[in-house]
Amino acid sequence: MRRLLFVCALAGCPSDPPPACITVDTSCQPGYVPTFSNVYDNTLRTGCGAQMSSCHSDSGRAGGLSFADQQTAYDQLMLEGRVKPGDAACSEMIVRTHGIGEDYQMPPGDPLSEPARCALVQWVQQGAMP
């Protein structure tokens, strides 16, 4: 057991998984009208996906998720609880984009702006329509 603790201290232990649900402010001020087209164009494509070498580009596919085009992004977000229409607080995408400073924060490094996170929350809370 001591050896395991020593290794964790040197190398860093894996983080806990993201929580299933968080508290979100649905009365926040979005940076744009929260439609999926706007979410894709203003946040997912530019900050997470199709442009340059982002994590969820067609070549990156981090977590098996590609934002290479709008339809692919929507279809994949609807899988496995990544987005739960009408339930922003328990949607994995929202939990991860609001996990600022946590190992599971998306995108890694610089977090999305508050207005961008708000637009994601409102889009999901309003039913996550395509």
N, C-alpha and C positions, 0 to 999 in steps of 0.2 A: 504493500500500500504506500509506503514511503517513497518508493521509486516512482510510482504514478504521480504522486503529488509534486515531486521534484521535476518530472518531465513537464507537467502542466505549468508549473511556475516558470520554467525556462521557455517553453514553446507557446504557451497560451492555450487554454482549454477551449473547446468549441463553445460557442454561445448557446444560450437557450433559444428554442424556436420562438418565432413571433407569437404574441398572444392571439387567441382566436378572435377576440373583439376588443375594441378600444372605445373611448368616448370621442365623438366628433361634434364639431359645431356646424350644424346645417344652416345657420343663419349668417355664415361668413360672407365676405364679398369676393365673388369670383373675378378672375382677371379677364374673363371673356364669357360669352353666353355658353352655358354648359350643355352643349349638344355633343354627340360622339364625333361628328365631323370636326368640330372645334377642338375637342379633347385630343383627337388624333393629330390634327395639324399643328396645334400650339404646344402640346406637351409630349405626347408619345413619340411621334415621328422625330421631332427635333431633339428631345432630351433622352430618349430611351431606345429608339429603334432605327429606322431606315437610313438616317443620314450618317455619314462617315462610318466609324467603326464602333458604334454604340453596342451595348450589351445585348439588346434584343433585335439586332439587325438580322438579315437573312443569313449572314455568315456567323453571327455571334450566338444567337439562340440560347442565351443564358436561361437556365431553368426550363429549357424546352419551349420557350416562348419567343415568337418572332413578331415584330411590328413592321415587317417589310412592306406591307401595304395595308390599307384601312380594313378591308374585309378579313384578312388573316388575323390582324390584331384583334378585331371584335370577336371573331370566332374563338380564338384562344383565350381571351379574357373571360369568356362565358364558361370555360371549363373548370371543373374542380374547385369551385368556390373562390376563384381569383376575383370575380365580381359577382356579388349577390344582389341582383336588382331590387331596389327598395330598401336595402340593408347595408348602407355604407360602413357602419361601425364594425360589421363582421365580414367585410370583403377584404380578402388578402391584399389586393392592390392598395386599398386605403390604409390598412394596417402598416404595410411596408413603407408607403410614401410618407406616413406620419411618424415613423420610427426614427426620428432625427437623433443621430448620435449612437444608435444601436447597430449591432453587427448586421442586422437584417434590413437596414435602411436602404430604400431604393429611391432614386439611383444612389449608388455608393459615392462617397465623396461629398460633393455639394448637393444639399437637398433641393427639392423643387421649392419654388417660391410659395409663400402662403396663398396668393391669389390662384396659382396653378393647382395647388392641393385642394383649395376650396372648390374650384371648378370640377375636379374629379369627384369630390364628395357629393356635390349637388347633382351631377350627372347620374351617379349611382343611386342616390337617394330618390331621384325622380323616375326611377325605373330602368335606367341604363339602356335606353332604346338605341338601335343602330342609327 
